[in-house]
Amino acid sequence: MNEQPVVLHQGVYKKIATVPEAIFMITGLTIGAGVLGVPYVVAQVGLFIGILYILFLGLAMLSLNLMIGEIAVRTKEPMQLPGFAGKYLGGWAKKILSITIVFTGIGALLAYIVGEGETLAIVFGGDKIIWSAVFWSIAGFFVWQGLQTAKKAEKIVSFTVIAIICGLSIYLLPKVETVNFFHSNLSKIFLPYGVILFALNATPAVVAAHALLPGSQRHFRKAVIIGTLIPIVVYILFALATVGVNGLETTEVATVGLGKKLGDGVLVIGNIFASLAMFSCFIGMGIALKQTLVWDHKVRSWLAGLFVISAPLFLFLLGIRNFVAILDIVGGLFIGIEAVLMILVCYMARKKSDLDASRYGLNNFWLFAIPVLLIFSFTTVYSIIKLIIK
């Protein structure tokens, strides 16, 4: 009587998702700790330019997500992104993308360790390095265990985070000072792109959504579009409210500066939201990276878990602790490389795919591909040059 359709996904039978569930899967995995760094880079370059950045890069990420969705629709067997690269481009592409995704994941986990230490120290006092270690030990336990209960809790936390972002932004809007709208600094024109790309990136979520929504290509495309557009709107709202209130006093972890300016209530609520966001993202990213190593590369589960939780801690102990700088490198360099490869994968999938994707309806491929290819190629090259110069 209670039987429901299920699908086998990475060794686990899961219920087939509805369109709203698929939308929330993409939105929930996009909106995370990256949002905390967006207001800072927007404040540095100027609110008007920063919002244009979010819109421009948001549309680029929408195009990329739609292309990844088409790859998933055209491929018969379920795969992660490296699997797609290997199938359509060859082993060399799978190796490059695998390394890129590992670096992206480890960099993200490192950013969460750094940011969590700062927010917990603001709320409870004490040394932020100690709080980072406490956070790592708790979140790392969940990743090590790979608990399905943790994945269920992640959905609740994601919904709470989105609700707090929107509620906090609406609360802040009446307090916005118009003088903060007119600042601009063209010398920092390239500062926002890496952080904003990091905040908008959720390419694995598109593949996961397709795996759990295999029925209708058109419904899946709808989920990809809406699931990608919602974070763009939320980020614009949060940046407008935060920078409108704090201006150039906007801190790297946005909620830290808001709390200092607006009092204990905002400080506690804002940094609880930040802590939840980073906790949720650490668990989600950590388990996803562990599963990629286990399922795509046949690494033993205990070894994959040990690597995933120890690598970011090692980098943290080496002294790499600049929240925005980490987001910038991950977003500008590693996500840029991933995007360029996935565009090439999509091109090849359209030529030699397993399945027809006519109902998915992604026409005018080059209209999507060329602008996105140029954007991500530029960000990758610029990030490499910036790292060499430093």
Buried (B, 14 or more C-beta within 10 A) or exposed (E): EEEEEEBEBBEEEBEBBBBEBBBBBBBBBBBBBBBBBBBBBBBBBBBEBBBBBBBBBBBBBBBBBBBBBBBBBBBEEBBBBBBBBBBBBEEEBBEBBBEBBBBBBBBBBBBBBBBBBBBBBBBEEEEBBEBBBBBBEEBBEBBBEBBEEBBEBBBEBBBBBBEBBBEBBEBBEEEBEEEBBEBBEEEBBBBBBBBBBBBBBBBBBBBBBBBBBBEEBEBBBBBBBBBBBBBBEBBBBBBBBBBBBBBEEBBBBBBBBBBBBBEEEBBBBBBBBBBBBBBBBBBBBBBBBBBBBBBBEEBEEEEBBBBBBEBBBEBBEEEBBEBBBBBBBBBBBBBBBBBBBBBBBBBBBBEEBEEEBEEBEBEEBEEBBEBBBEBBBBBBEBBBEBEEEE
